[in-house]
């Protein structure tokens, strides 16, 4: 299950003489002639492209493009691509049989998997061509695109009625990353090794940021519930204040996210680059992975455009069927938002991280898991709150107490497992089981009064 590699040092080249060399000046001149750089496959490196991202081709070659995309980044990702025929079926069903609500929901839910997988793979291919720290940030950001699209579609199509689902999906996304995905990373990696080690800079920075994120996300909930318990305040006062507090917190979280981006990509980029480059050498299949055919820059962009177009359409069709699932099929809002939506929106990110853990690249795996959670908390959540503000929708961070407590406990559990800088399959299994407990509770958690299945039960 080999993955990408992005190292730029001379140790990566099979032809030492071809790595950026200089011809001594001629006796009559003072100019130096620089020979071109070559990567593992003997491809001349294009200016501005990292050696391990060089494809040796330019433009687009349709057959080669399809072959590389279907191969994907690992055997599991390649297996997911067999679901691509479901994508046109899901889109066609929406237009041809709009009354088949359940079939449309199921097919679009399945179709999101290969589409999100292509977003992840194209992002990996594009990240190969960039400096290592910037590449990791790009991969995580592209992994969040599916989530942002879903949040915005939910907000635009349903307005106030979809706010409970969005709030549940925000925390559900973080829980899926921290417990389910990280749990599988620890478990899969622990199947081949007694323990796996990771760098303090990755684990401590990530767990510290998640504690701050938990505080930022949960405090508006605590604030609103504290006001609700007061009898001296007018009706609706707590809700109005919760919206104002949420918008202020959203701006603060965005500032924190920009500081974090500067920290990782600018001021401390050399530290993260060294950690990731060292991690590359932990992969036993590294040289096989380096020898694989790669997409050109043009093909990366085309793949991303196709994948994002499919994801956007599928997200719209999926979201439009949520009222039917809640009101007719009596699936709880909490279960859809906290479990179902996060599982599919983060599928590509989860496959990437689990594959890295299998290859003993735990720093990469942690960077993707924690990085995705950080982006959800510090970027995606503030964005949806501020967009709701612009649309005059009362999108706030007044989460259900159950969701908020589950988030804080999950952050504490994961933080305790990261503290020693090592992981094993026991810790991974425990994380997965904690997620299962939350999923069971969410399945039976009743909808708010007058909404979804709750309104049906009242009549």
GUMARLO-943012 format. One line per 2 residues: number of its first residue (from 1); their letters; for each residue x, z, y of C-alpha. Coordinates in steps of 0.5 Angstrom, whole numbers. Last residue first. Example, Ala and Ser with C-alpha at 12.3 -4.5 7.8 and 13.67 -1.06 7.14 Angstrom:
% residues 2
2> sa> 27 14 -2; 25 16 -9;
//
This chain:
% residues 459
459> xx> -99 33 28; -93 37 29;
457> xx> -89 34 23; -89 27 26;
455> xx> -86 30 33; -81 34 29;
453> xx> -79 27 25; -77 24 32;
451> xx> -77 28 38; -83 33 41;
449> xx> -79 39 39; -72 38 37;
447> xx> -70 35 30; -69 40 25;
445> xx> -62 41 21; -63 40 14;
443> xx> -58 34 14; -54 37 19;
441> xx> -53 43 14; -51 39 8;
439> xx> -46 35 13; -43 41 16;
437> xx> -42 44 8; -39 37 6;
435> xx> -34 37 12; -31 44 10;
433> xx> -30 41 3; -26 35 6;
431> xx> -22 40 10; -21 44 4;
429> xx> -19 38 -1; -14 37 5;
427> xx> -11 44 5; -10 44 -3;
425> xx> -7 37 -3; -1 39 1;
423> xx> 1 39 8; 7 42 12;
421> xx> 9 43 20; 7 51 19;
419> xx> 2 51 24; -2 44 22;
417> xx> -6 48 17; -8 53 22;
415> xx> -10 48 27; -14 44 23;
413> xx> -19 51 21; -19 53 29;
411> xx> -21 46 31; -26 45 25;
409> xx> -29 52 28; -30 50 35;
407> xx> -33 43 33; -38 47 28;
405> xx> -40 52 34; -41 46 38;
403> xx> -46 42 33; -50 49 31;
401> xx> -51 51 39; -54 44 40;
399> xx> -50 40 45; -51 41 53;
397> xx> -45 36 55; -50 31 59;
395> xx> -53 25 60; -59 25 65;
393> xx> -60 18 66; -59 15 73;
391> xx> -55 9 70; -49 11 74;
389> xx> -50 18 72; -50 15 65;
387> xx> -44 11 66; -41 18 68;
385> xx> -43 22 62; -41 16 57;
383> xx> -34 15 60; -33 23 60;
381> xx> -34 23 52; -30 16 51;
379> xx> -24 19 55; -22 26 54;
377> xx> -26 28 47; -26 21 44;
375> xx> -19 20 46; -17 26 43;
373> xx> -20 25 37; -17 18 36;
371> xx> -10 21 38; -11 27 33;
369> xx> -12 22 27; -8 16 29;
367> xx> -2 21 31; -3 25 25;
365> xx> -2 19 20; 4 16 24;
363> xx> 7 23 23; 5 23 16;
361> xx> 9 17 14; 9 18 7;
359> xx> 6 12 5; 0 15 2;
357> xx> -1 18 9; 0 12 12;
355> xx> -6 9 8; -10 15 10;
353> xx> -9 14 17; -10 6 17;
351> xx> -17 7 13; -19 12 17;
349> xx> -18 8 24; -22 2 20;
347> xx> -28 7 18; -28 10 25;
345> xx> -35 7 27; -38 8 20;
343> xx> -37 15 19; -38 17 26;
341> xx> -45 14 26; -48 17 19;
339> xx> -45 24 20; -46 28 27;
337> xx> -51 22 30; -55 20 24;
335> xx> -55 27 21; -57 31 27;
333> xx> -62 26 29; -66 28 22;
331> xx> -68 22 17; -75 22 17;
329> xx> -76 15 15; -81 13 20;
327> xx> -79 17 26; -72 18 25;
325> xx> -70 11 21; -75 7 26;
323> xx> -72 10 32; -65 9 29;
321> xx> -67 1 28; -65 -1 35;
319> xx> -58 2 34; -56 -2 28;
317> xx> -58 -8 32; -54 -7 38;
315> xx> -48 -4 34; -48 -10 30;
313> xx> -48 -15 36; -42 -11 39;
311> xx> -38 -11 32; -39 -18 31;
309> xx> -36 -20 38; -31 -14 38;
307> xx> -28 -18 31; -28 -25 34;
305> xx> -25 -23 40; -20 -19 36;
303> xx> -18 -24 31; -17 -29 37;
301> xx> -12 -24 41; -8 -23 35;
299> xx> -8 -31 33; -5 -32 40;
297> xx> 0 -27 39; 2 -30 32;
295> xx> -1 -26 26; 5 -24 21;
293> xx> 7 -26 14; 10 -20 10;
291> xx> 17 -19 9; 17 -13 14;
289> xx> 12 -10 9; 16 -11 3;
287> xx> 22 -8 6; 18 -2 8;
285> xx> 15 -1 1; 18 6 0;
283> xx> 16 8 7; 20 14 10;
281> xx> 24 9 14; 18 8 18;
279> xx> 18 16 20; 24 16 23;
277> xx> 22 10 28; 16 14 29;
275> xx> 19 21 31; 25 17 35;
273> xx> 19 13 39; 15 20 40;
271> xx> 22 23 43; 23 16 47;
269> xx> 16 16 50; 17 23 53;
267> xx> 16 21 61; 13 15 60;
265> xx> 8 13 54; 6 20 51;
263> xx> 7 24 58; 3 19 62;
261> xx> -2 18 57; -3 26 57;
259> xx> -4 26 64; -9 20 64;
257> xx> -13 24 59; -13 30 63;
255> xx> -15 27 69; -21 24 65;
253> xx> -22 31 62; -23 33 69;
251> xx> -28 28 71; -32 29 65;
249> xx> -32 37 67; -35 35 74;
247> xx> -41 31 70; -42 36 65;
245> xx> -43 41 70; -48 37 74;
243> xx> -52 35 68; -52 43 66;
241> xx> -54 45 73; -60 41 72;
239> xx> -62 43 65; -61 50 67;
237> xx> -66 49 73; -71 46 69;
235> xx> -76 52 70; -74 57 76;
233> xx> -69 62 75; -71 70 74;
231> xx> -72 70 67; -65 68 65;
229> xx> -64 66 57; -64 59 59;
227> xx> -58 60 64; -53 63 59;
225> xx> -55 57 54; -53 52 60;
223> xx> -47 55 61; -45 56 53;
221> xx> -47 48 53; -43 47 59;
219> xx> -37 51 56; -37 47 49;
217> xx> -34 40 51; -28 43 56;
215> xx> -26 48 51; -26 44 45;
213> xx> -22 39 49; -17 44 51;
211> xx> -17 46 43; -16 39 42;
209> xx> -10 38 46; -6 44 43;
207> xx> -8 41 36; -5 34 38;
205> xx> 1 37 42; 3 42 37;
203> xx> 2 37 31; 6 31 34;
201> xx> 11 35 37; 12 39 31;
199> xx> 14 33 27; 11 32 20;
197> xx> 12 35 13; 9 33 6;
195> xx> 9 37 1; 9 37 -7;
193> xx> 9 29 -7; 5 24 -10;
191> xx> -2 27 -10; -1 31 -4;
189> xx> -1 24 1; -8 23 -2;
187> xx> -10 30 -1; -7 31 6;
185> xx> -9 24 9; -16 25 6;
183> xx> -17 32 9; -15 29 16;
181> xx> -20 23 15; -26 28 13;
179> xx> -24 34 17; -21 32 24;
177> xx> -23 25 24; -30 26 22;
175> xx> -31 32 26; -29 29 32;
173> xx> -34 23 31; -39 28 29;
171> xx> -38 31 36; -39 25 40;
169> xx> -44 23 35; -49 29 36;
167> xx> -49 28 44; -50 21 43;
165> xx> -56 22 38; -59 27 43;
163> xx> -58 23 49; -62 17 45;
161> xx> -69 19 48; -66 19 55;
159> xx> -64 12 55; -65 8 49;
157> xx> -62 1 50; -57 3 55;
155> xx> -55 10 52; -55 8 45;
153> xx> -51 1 47; -46 5 51;
151> xx> -45 10 45; -44 4 40;
149> xx> -39 0 44; -35 6 46;
147> xx> -34 8 39; -33 1 36;
145> xx> -27 1 42; -24 7 40;
143> xx> -20 4 34; -17 -1 40;
141> xx> -15 5 43; -12 8 37;
139> xx> -8 2 36; -6 1 43;
137> xx> -3 8 43; 1 7 37;
135> xx> 4 0 40; 6 4 46;
133> xx> 10 9 42; 13 3 38;
131> xx> 15 -2 43; 10 -8 43;
129> xx> 10 -14 38; 8 -9 32;
127> xx> 2 -7 36; -1 -14 36;
125> xx> -1 -14 28; -4 -7 28;
123> xx> -10 -8 33; -12 -14 29;
121> xx> -12 -10 23; -16 -4 26;
119> xx> -21 -9 29; -22 -13 23;
117> xx> -23 -6 19; -29 -5 25;
115> xx> -32 -12 23; -31 -11 15;
113> xx> -35 -4 16; -40 -5 21;
111> xx> -43 -10 16; -45 -4 12;
109> xx> -49 -1 17; -52 -8 19;
107> xx> -54 -9 12; -57 -2 12;
105> xx> -61 -2 18; -64 -9 18;
103> xx> -66 -7 11; -70 -1 13;
101> xx> -73 -5 19; -75 -11 16;
99> xx> -80 -13 21; -75 -16 25;
97> xx> -75 -21 19; -71 -28 22;
95> xx> -68 -25 28; -65 -18 25;
93> xx> -64 -21 18; -59 -27 21;
91> xx> -55 -22 24; -54 -17 17;
89> xx> -54 -24 13; -48 -26 18;
87> xx> -44 -20 17; -46 -19 9;
85> xx> -41 -24 7; -36 -20 10;
83> xx> -36 -15 5; -31 -18 1;
81> xx> -26 -16 7; -26 -8 4;
79> xx> -22 -10 -2; -16 -12 3;
77> xx> -17 -6 7; -16 -2 0;
75> xx> -10 -6 -2; -7 -5 5;
73> xx> -6 -8 12; -10 -14 11;
71> xx> -10 -20 6; -16 -23 9;
69> xx> -13 -23 16; -7 -26 13;
67> xx> -10 -32 9; -15 -33 15;
65> xx> -10 -34 20; -5 -38 15;
63> xx> -11 -43 14; -13 -43 21;
61> xx> -6 -44 24; -6 -42 31;
59> xx> -1 -42 37; 6 -40 35;
57> xx> 10 -39 29; 16 -35 27;
55> xx> 11 -29 26; 15 -24 30;
53> xx> 12 -17 30; 19 -14 27;
51> xx> 23 -16 32; 19 -14 38;
49> xx> 16 -19 43; 18 -20 50;
47> xx> 22 -26 49; 21 -29 42;
45> xx> 25 -27 36; 28 -32 32;
43> xx> 25 -32 25; 30 -30 19;
41> xx> 25 -26 15; 28 -19 17;
39> xx> 28 -21 25; 33 -26 29;
37> xx> 36 -25 36; 38 -31 40;
35> xx> 45 -32 42; 47 -29 49;
33> xx> 53 -34 52; 57 -30 57;
31> xx> 59 -33 64; 66 -32 66;
29> xx> 69 -39 65; 76 -43 64;
27> xx> 78 -38 58; 71 -39 55;
25> xx> 67 -32 55; 66 -29 48;
23> xx> 60 -30 44; 55 -25 45;
21> xx> 50 -22 39; 43 -20 39;
19> xx> 42 -19 31; 44 -25 28;
17> xx> 51 -23 25; 47 -17 22;
15> xx> 43 -22 18; 38 -17 14;
13> xx> 36 -14 20; 33 -7 21;
11> xx> 39 -3 21; 40 -7 28;
9> xx> 35 -2 31; 28 -5 33;
7> xx> 24 -1 29; 16 -3 28;
5> xx> 14 -3 21; 7 -5 19;
3> xx> 4 -2 12; 5 -2 5;
1> x> 0 0 0;
//
